[in-house]
Amino acid sequence: MKQVNVAVAGASGRMGRMLIEAALGDDGVALAAAFDRPGEAFIGRDAGESIGAESGILIGVDARAAIASADCVIDFTRPEGTLAHLALARELGCGMVIGTTGFSAEHKAEIAAAAAHIPIVFAPNMAVGVNAVFRLLEVAAGILSEGYDVEIIEAHHRFKVDAPSGTALRMGEVVANALGRTLEDCAIYGREGVTGERDARTIGFSTIRGGDVVGDHTVLFAGLGERIEITHKSGSRMPYATGAMRAARFLQGRSSGLFDMQDVLGLR
């Protein structure tokens, strides 16, 4: 199979640089372009500079030109930037891998509408291990459907701007669906003061922000006399980046459709 040409959005950022490193190290992927907003630190410099490599691709500011040069644009930026790039990708017929989190319901509907015209992998977490955890949670929730309270605890670095994380929310959705509920109806995002006895049907979320934590997630099933914890801890951002490359390869040859990492990994 021929290489898939990718453009990396937000190329100056921490995740952007990791995506570039993963693209340069993946035989099935060719880095076609890298771009970011004007004024960012690495504009005009070789995309591989931060990892000591020479890619021959300069980080630019022209999103349209970058997306036009690629089969797939990979975007882990912020919702407003991702949606602008989505509009360009739809116009230019370019596939898209979206790892951005913090979208509203209206934004998600916009992504779904675009997927009728271009192929999109949209997932809150691209790491293979996290997606294995999603499946484990589905099984665990089915077994522990009675007599167990569900709490989700997540921790990220001080720079993360949305909470709870997209991964934590997806974990909540997986558990809620397995229990025959909707997350919107049973999620509790904070507790303070005299809250009363815990409602057994709720799913609680706790958020920690600090330091340089890449991403830790634990789902706790707490029963009377025992606790079951399913945990994933990220030591670096590379699992997200390599998963994104796998997603880009998955889109090759597809003309439209909305997919997630469960599709990419064949876990449906």
Secondary structure, 3 states (H helix, E strand, C coil): CCCEEEEEECCCCHHHHHHHHHHHCCCCEEEEEEECCCCCCCCCCECCHHHCCCCCCEEECCHHHHHHCCCEEEECCCHHHHHHHHHHHHHHCCEEEECCCCCCHHHHHHHHHHCCCCEEEECCCCCHHHHHHHHHHHHHHHHCCCCCEEEEEEEECCCCCCCCCHHHHHHHHHHHHHCCCCHHHHEECCCCCCCCCCCCCCEEEEEEECCCCCEEEEEEEECCCCEEEEEEEECCCHHHHHHHHHHHHHHCCCCCEEECHHHHCCCC
